[in-house]
Amino acid sequence: MAETLKATKREKTGKIANRKLRLEGKIPAVLYGDGKDVIHLELCAEQFSAIVRHGAKDISLEGDVTENVVMREVQWDTFGLEVLHVDFFRAGN
């Protein structure tokens, strides 16, 4: 069963923009695959942490982007406490 996660598109990318997102309690993410354009996203850190605790890999994105995705990579800080970035891959339908 896929977990549901609210995702919004983000216009600004790069180190400074991503740091500001994290200070606001959000996580930068990217969605790619299936021959479509890459989409830069932002996620709620609390909501994403709950999904990680449940061990879900199949996720349904809602909001600005509505797609079924697979969590491809999660980048953590040095101590493994804070998520820095998430990569999603479009699930084949």
Secondary structure, 3 states (H helix, E strand, C coil): CCEEEEEEECCCCCHHHHHHHHHCCEEEEEEECCCCCCEEEEEEHHHHHHHHHHCCCEEEEEECCCEEEEEEEEEECCCCCCEEEEEEEECCC
